[in-house]
Amino acid sequence: MEDAPIRIRQLGIALGAVALWLAGMWLAAQGGLWPAPVAEASSAQVALAVLGKLAGVLFILLGALPVLVSFWIGAAGLGWLIRRRLVPQAQYGLFVQLGAGLAALLCLDWLTGWAGLLNTWTAWMVCAIGAGVVAWHIADVRRQAWQLDHWPTPPWTLLLGLPVGGLYLVAAMCPPGTLWTVEALAYDVQSYHLQLPREWLADGAMRGLHHNVYSYLPNLVEAGYMHLGAMYGGMSGSAIYTTQLVHAGCAMLAAAALACVVSRFVGRAAGVVAGVALLLVPWTLITGTLAYDEMAALAILGAALLLTFDHVAATYKGALLIGLLLGAVTLAKLTIGAMLTPGLLVVLALGWHHAPPWRERLGTGRRLALAGVAALGVVLIVTPYLVRNASWTGNPVFPLAAQTLGDGHWTPGQVARWQAAHGQGESTIDGLRLLGPRWLLSQGYGAVLGSGPSAKTTIDSRDITRFAGDNGLPLFWLAAALGAGLSLTFAPLRRVTLAMLILLASCLIVWLIATHHQSRFLLPTAVPGAALIGLGMGRLETLTRRRMPRLAPALAVAILSAMTLNTYDVFFHQTPVVAGIPGRLMPYQLVDSLPTQPDATLVRQNGSTIGDHIINYLPANRRTLLIAESRVLYIRAPIVYHSAFDADLLGELINRHHGDPAAVTAGLRRAGITHVWIDWSELTRLRETYGYALDAPLDRLRGVAQRHWTTVADYGRATLYALPPE
């Protein structure tokens, strides 16, 4: 009978959690507390439509579950083998296991993809191996561990993160191109994050593509997307949703790992505050609900942090695993690896990562040796990427350092174009000034009550990542500063606080001196920032426990609630206006919009819709050259395309023949081209941001197109041309 109150309390918490999660989904799916009115529809009809969309989200999720669960179980099984071999005594072993397993699975995908062995059979086989390990482990666990009474009661602060959990789920169900105008409507996803795995699956192996320079980046996460696509038999439809769900799951794993790190020092409630704060950073939401790289990198980093702030970091096996994980972080996202690896190695060398109950003070020689072993682990993981690129291009880090280590298949002009777009665009002094609008005062990093960007917040046209609520109160960073101040005054928290400040400084230094100062690249700073918030809340709770016991909980609720409203506001303002549909689309209109039965009429009216394109309706024997088309992922017909930095066939022909339409057309014909699609608006954007197609001035391009080609369809922003017969 004594167990009944425990079970009732746990059941009540579970029901409340489900209610908050569904409430978050409701807010996200219909754009506010109540659906917006629709012409010729009653409020009840609109509400029923929203409920239908919520059911659609759950239907898509259920359809993705077999692959989704198989992928994560496969990772968990591989992670268990790693944990048992290297760090069997690590605390929070489940999250270490998931992070390490994710890294191992992605590395295995990368190697098999490069070897040409990643296909439907091998993809499922790897997951089956992991599932077998998990099944064996579950059978080996004592039966009482599965009884409800032995489950830990989650801290109340977890409830503060559930509404945004519903938001993540809905946003992950919006196909690429329907959300995030601040990220050019997921241009990167449609042009390379998912397009590369699609081409690799068709080719049978991961390989360098001369028309898409991004294929020469490490692409560890893209190998994972290739794995998911192979499980579906192709990169389309449900596979696209599943990649986004996996990446959203990585965001949750990163937050959970960070919560465990902070929990070691200040308890579970404050630890969860740190994890929730990370999820509430709008840039986390944006990247976490797209098939990007950032959240996978942070999920693996979370496992590295758990080991760093654990007694196993004092062992050589633990240090080696930390290094291996940091190497995987680097292959997942080069900028994140460059920002956090040096800082974490410094923390290991200084020994500022001691966590209770570990009180042993290591000697200088031992600390340096552990840092050296971790650095060796980084090198071991990164070396295959260097070998691969060297074998492909002669330059182990191509397209980086193309001016000194080798330019591969590029011309000097292409090297210069890449350097101009990705090199340090402004001086370090200008970069310091940009930290205000692109970081501290950016709504993307938790600034609230902002009035929007001003003309003085940008240096050049490459600054496209601006939010409607910029120049506000930097709530996230003020809370982090408060947390750092409180924690530094308390000796048991001083070392971990200094460690987090080292990581923060490492991120900022690398951003200033080695990147082109884009706002999104500062996302790794949110990890130490959120940790400082959690540490500060835990310290404040102990300081005020006697006289003001409700102060710390009330402050946590206020900060996280304000951040939640801010994150939802970003979501609602990141939906584009779609031609042919009146008004601004709300997210509930975008869910499940990948067509199973394409609407040819709508496509012909607009040129392209989500999941479909007018080029798909050309005869099968036609081949189209794409100029500045962002939705390559959705085109199923034969095409020729190139990234903004690779060889520009049309531009080269125009310059070679001095704009002679007949000669240019003949050159295209020899290349097998029958049609040309030019997205004029996207071409303008890419020319301003990346120097796209500098070899072909717009006046010459328009002259050739208008004087010698037949206009098949003109949509204003884009035009489809047919080349004249020979």
Buried (B, 14 or more C-beta within 10 A) or exposed (E): EEEEEEEEEBEEBEEEBEEBBBBBBBBBBBBEEEBEEEEEEEEEEBBEBBBBBBEBBEEBBEBBEEBBEBBBBBBBBBBBBBBEEBBEEBBBBBBBBBBBBBBBBBBBBBBBBBEEEBBBEBBBEBBBBBBEBBEEBEEEEEEEEEEEEEEEEBBBBBBBBBBBBBBBBBBBBBBBBBBBBBBBBBBBBBBBBBBBBBBBBEEEBBBBBBEBBBBBBBBBBBBBBBBBBBBBEBBBBBBBBBBBBBBBBBBBBBBBBBBBBBBBBBBBBBBBBBBBBBBBBBBBBBBBBBBBBBBBBBBBBBBBBBBBBBBBBBBBEBBBBBBBBBBBBBBBBBBBBBBBBBBBBBBBBBBBBBBEEBEEEBEEEBBBBBBBBBBBBBEEBBEBBBEBBBEBBEBBBBBBEBEEBBBBBBEEEBBBBBBBBBEBBBEEEEBEEBBBBBBBBBBBBBBBEBEEBEEEBBBEEBBBBBBBBBBBBBBBBBBBBBBBEBBBEBEEBEBBBBBBBBBBBBBBBBBBEBBBBBBBBBBBBBBBBBBBBBBBBBBBBBBBEEEEEEBBBEBBBEBBEBBBEBBBBBBBBBBBEBEEEEEBBBBBBBBBBBBEEBEEEBBEBBBBBBBBBBBBEBEEEBBBBBBBBBBBBBBEBBBBBBBBBBBBBBBBBBBEBEBBBEBBBBBBBEEEBBBBBBBBEBBBBBBEBBBBBBBBBEEBBEBBBEEBBEEBBEBEBBBBBBBEEE
